[in-house]
Every structure is written in C-alpha cells, then in structure tokens.
C-alpha cells in the first residue's frame, strides 16, 4: 500500500474515531433534568443530615436535663418526706430551705428544658417534611436514572459496533503510519491527519489549522513517498481525493 492510499484509509479511519469520540462524550453527558434532580436530591440529603445532627445534639441536651430533673425531683420528694419527720422546728426549717433550693433549681432547669422540647418538635417536623420531599422526588428520579441507563447502554452498543469496524479498518493501515497518527491525535485534540485544500491554482493550506503550506511541503505530499506533517500544526497531511 502506498503512502497516499494509506493516508486515505487513515482519513476514513479518523472519521470513525471522531464518531467514537462523540459517542463517548454523549455517554458522559448527563441529561439536564437528571443532573438538576440529582443536585436537588443532594441538597435535600445534606440538609437532612444537618437537621438530624442538630436534633441529636438538642436531644442529648434534653436528656441530660431530664435526667437531672428526675434526680432533683426525687431528692425534693425525699426532703419533703424527711421534713414530715423532723424532730424540731429548726430541723424542719433546714429541710424547708433545702426544698426551696431544690425547687428553684428545678424551676430553672425546667425553663431551660421546655424550649428544647419545642426545638426537638420543630426539628422533627422539618425532618419529616424533608423526608417527604425526598420521597416525592424518588419516582421521577428513578424514572430518569433508568432512562439514562438505557440511553448509555444503547450508546455502548453503538460504540462497540463502530469500534469493531474501526479495528477492521486499522488492520489495513501500515502500523508505523497508524501509530504516528494516534500519537498526533492524542496530542492534537482529535485530529491526527488533515487534508490539504487547494487555494487558487498553486497554493494549498492545511484543512485543520488553515495555514498555507510551503510549495515544497505540498509537493512532497503529492509525491506520496513518505508521510509529511504540516509544519504548523504537526498533523499528517493527506493530499485528498482531488
Ligand atoms: Zn496544519
């Protein structure tokens, strides 16, 4: 196979490679409505975690107060019982003072604890609302995820078929040229071989980078004895069909 023929085959192979690139890009592109819904779900989940964390803290504080309140109430009951059995007025007064102290502390603590109960109720209601919202999102999200999976599976199938075809085409191209093409393609964002385009009667430019080619370069491309690269963008030059 002469170089010009190999380059023609290579150019056709590049068309396949670009199709494959496109399919890959399609696969990675998330449908906007799915992306949006996933983002909403993420936000709701973050908020939910935050609220649950808050609830845990408030509950912990509530339980601590509650425990102390039980303890204080128990102590007060005991003091009240003991007061009844006081053997002197002085002793009764001592119990009375203790009961007073305990009552004051119980009142203070109760006052601190009641807002915690309200806060827990508020947080629980918010959590329930968020969970409802999340549950509401689920059917549509599931539907979109499933559609996306099907879309990707379909693209994968097309990709595999095209890739097989591409490999078949690659076998016909000399290894050296193919490897040179692949290296350039990786470095030059998708294009490894470019057509030469005639400008006027005697000039040519590189179709990929549009730079006008020196005459001796164009001549060498036409002679087709070896591969020639565009002096500007470095891509392999194919003389085209014309
Ligand atoms: Zn070029």
Boltz pocket constraint, residues with backbone or C-beta under 6 A from the ligand:
constraints:
  - pocket:
      binder: B
      contacts: [[A, 194], [A, 206], [A, 207], [A, 208], [A, 209], [A, 210], [A, 211], [A, 230], [A, 231], [A, 232], [A, 233], [A, 234], [A, 235]]
      max_distance: 6.0
